[in-house]
Amino acid sequence: MSALQFPPELLLRAQGGSLGMRAAIFDVDGVLTDGRLYIGEAGEVFKAFHVLDGHGLKLLARVGILPIVITGRDSPAVRRRMADLGLADAHYGVADKLAVAEGLLAARGLAWPQVAVIGDDWPDLPLLARAGFACAPANGHAEARALAHHVTAARGGEGAAREFCDLLLAASGRYGELLAAHQGTLDGR
């Protein structure tokens, strides 16, 4: 039994139509982080990531939904976090997110109805507008929230990406199976 409950119409939208949801695109700053940049004396940038979000990306990959990161900034911190998660499909310092996304989708034979997107600001709007399922964190810009099919209860960097992942997992019908597998390992069964 799952503690999560999503409205049926939201789950239906997040299924990705008859072809199913096959990829999920994530922004970084404001989605996987809280959007704040900590800059040290020597110019180094520090960012905080939430472990719930990272586990969500791993769970998506496990059920065949390709997690893709497309971020406008490039930093060693983001590269390190993506490497730690084993996420090979990450694109850094991207000025035109739509061009990169369309190239990735074409190379994989995917169409926009099979793609979910979570973004928080204007650079993400072209992706949100085309996505089969669009999501924005609670603290995202008003324009991103307006395009979203779902606005998370959690804020960016505080579990919003995990909520997005859990919703996609529930819509795919695989959430319960994954949860049961994790619960079975808790008591050794």
Buried (B, 14 or more C-beta within 10 A) or exposed (E): EEEEEBEEEBBEBBBBEEEBBBBBBBBBBBBBBBBEEEEEEEEEBEBEBBEBBBBBBEBBBEBEBBBBBBBBBEBEBBEEBBEEBEBEBBBBEBEEBBEBBBEBBEEBEBBBBBBBBBBBBEBBBBBBEBBBBBBBBBBBBEBBBEBBBBBBEBBBBBBBBBBBBBBBBBBBEBBEEBBEEEEEEEEEE
